[in-house]
Amino acid sequence: MKAPGIPHNEADRLKALHELNLLDSVQEARFDRITRIAQAYFRVPIALITLVDTDRQWFKSCIGLDVKETPRAVSFCGHAIHSGTLLYVEDTFQDERFKDNPLVTGEPYIRFYAGMPIESPEGYLLGTLCVIDDQPKALSRIDIDVLEDLASLTNTEIARGSLLREKVNAISNEMKLQQLIEHTPWVVYGCRAFGRFDVTYVSGQIHHQVGYPSSDFLHNGSLWLDCIYPDDLERVQQSLRKVASYGENQIEYRIVHKSGQVKWVLDCQCLVKGENQSPFEIMGIRIDLDELKEGFSETGQRHS
């Protein structure tokens, strides 16, 4: 028996496999449908979707076997991911690599095996979609095409699940960030990185700073600039243009409260880029300097 070789990118491959969170996961109908189709089309007793881990192959979907995993050292799928192509063994008794393999000489008595590697979204080989029989079997070109198509469907399901998890994590992180923003005493805002720098988002603390609710800024493109002290407006616009070009900046300027009160603020700004690395949005944190000084003063008094 010949043990399967180790892929040259094994560390990265295993990392990609583990990050998908498929190993030891629950049975899923979307994968079982594929193995049922494979079993029926090829008229074999066993169809599997396997994931090759460090020292085992684990079955994400298993039709026709009562076990969930077998050692990697005796696995056929280990050979498939090492070669990176279809592994097709018409008769294991005639193949020096497998004729004395314990999965051939004992349960499930493999005589025929065909396994097509399946991939992570990044292209790392994870395991196979394979069909197994206890009798020798020949495949036609059409049969091989069908196996390739079913493996491709498996890849699609893996990628779809990965994308769904990414979206769930992004929503969770966004909710956490939103809670953090709404509980900070400072104003967090976003504006377009071009044109008139229209505001796209502003946290609720803006009402305390200038006397207008955050919704007013989203429906009135000029209100954000109207709340900047007129003599400082050009400096603020220059700062935004600088951020759009160079990535970040901070500036102190005056803002005007709805009541007419003038306040000094510190505005820390940074650029957010789009998918093509072009300027997309400017994010900023605007701190009321008077309140900041009062906070330091109160802290000093408590310590004294």
ZIQUIVEN-V511615 format. One record per pair of residues at least 24 apart in sequence whose C-alpha atoms are under 7 Angstrom apart, sorted by the first residue. I is the first residue (numbers start at 1). J is the second residue. Records with the same first field share a line. If there is no record, write none. Layout:
I=J, J
//
This chain:
1=96, 97, 98, 99, 100, 101
2=97, 98
3=73, 74
4=73, 78, 79
5=79, 82
6=82
7=82
13=124, 125
14=53
16=120, 124
17=126
20=162
27=60, 61
31=61, 154
32=61
34=150
35=61, 63
36=63
39=131
44=131, 132, 133
45=132, 133
46=131, 132, 133
47=130, 131, 132
48=129, 130, 131
49=128, 129, 130
50=127, 128, 129
51=126, 127, 128
52=78, 126, 127
74=101
77=115, 127, 128
80=115, 117
81=117, 125, 127
84=117
85=116, 117
86=115, 116, 117
87=114, 115, 116
88=113, 114, 115
89=113, 114
90=136, 137, 138
91=136, 137
109=134
110=134
111=135, 136
112=136, 137
116=147, 148, 151
118=151, 154, 155
119=155
120=155, 158, 159
121=159
186=285, 286, 287
187=285, 286, 287
188=284, 285, 286
189=283, 284, 285
190=281, 282, 283, 284
191=281, 282, 283
192=280, 281, 282
193=244, 279, 280, 281, 282
209=257
210=256, 257, 258
211=257, 258
227=255, 256, 257
228=254, 255, 256
229=254, 255, 256
243=269, 270, 271
244=271, 279
247=271
264=288, 289, 290
265=289
//
